[in-house]
Amino acid sequence: MSTQTAGTIAVFGATGQQGGAVVDALLDRQARVRALVRDPRSDRARALAARGVELAAIRTDDPASLAAALATVEALSFMTPEANSLEQVEAEIRIGTALVDAAAEAGVPHVVFNSVSGADRESGVPHHDSKHSIEKHLRSSGLRVSMVRATAFMENFTSVMAPSLEHGEIVLRLPLPEDAALKMISVHDIGRVTAALLLDTAEAPGVVVELVGDELTGPQIAAAFGARAGLPARYEALALSVLPNDLDKTMFREFAKAAENPSDLATVRQIEPATLDLAEWIRATGWTAPTNAAGS
């Protein structure tokens, strides 16, 4: 894939998970990257600089620092901190609004916002509704914009959604109905799709790309891990009541609701043909069955 945009690409959130994946993908394509960071002396910022990334110190409450950081860039990629409370929602919206306004003031030719699936409407999930507000502001900004809406991260299967090994069997438990297909994407592919849009080697159809690398039901997900481990597998659908708070319950209700509308998996692969499905991600990450297994 050749780079068409030859100028500097600004990335806000470059020291985070998604932003870091965007930086990785841009550097893989020999792009010039300017990371907008609060503290250039932090370990993560220094690590970026060691890889050839230019650092620009900014404060999101200081329009002058944002304007200086965005001067002469060809594109901006940004993602905002996840909000889980009303106060955090308001803070996230302020940050997103400040970045959009600064990009408009600087005349940035293209802005790509790393949003979230479901941000096309108010859902009751704080960090979805905050991004809904930012998307609305982006659309009214007059900028050329693209929005990439991430679905569930495949990386969650190494942490909060990890399958277990019990009595020689792979077991996956989620508070998701057995017949509901979970939409998912790897963080690596979020970065690669975003980079393609930033570099103008691809376009977002209709401005928005729903980032889905695979969508599988609980039993299908369990089977994929079982196949990798060479072991039998089963899925257990849990009640929402097992979740610790109303936020998590609302999120999993949204996952189930999203399953009612199948995704066009070809859309993402038109932008990034190497996008991983779950089985490919399991192989690529070298996943192995846990060793601290119950009853083994």
PyMOL commands that set and color helices and strands:
alter all, ss='L'
color gray80, all
select helices_A, chain A and resi 17-28+43-50+63-70+86-106+126-139+154-158+187-198+205-207+218-229+240-242+246-258+265-271+278-285
alter helices_A, ss='H'
color red, helices_A
select strands_A, chain A and resi 8-12+32-37+54-57+75-78+111-116+145-150+152-153+164-166+169-174+182-185+208-211+214-216+233-237
alter strands_A, ss='S'
color yellow, strands_A
deselect
rebuild
show_as cartoon
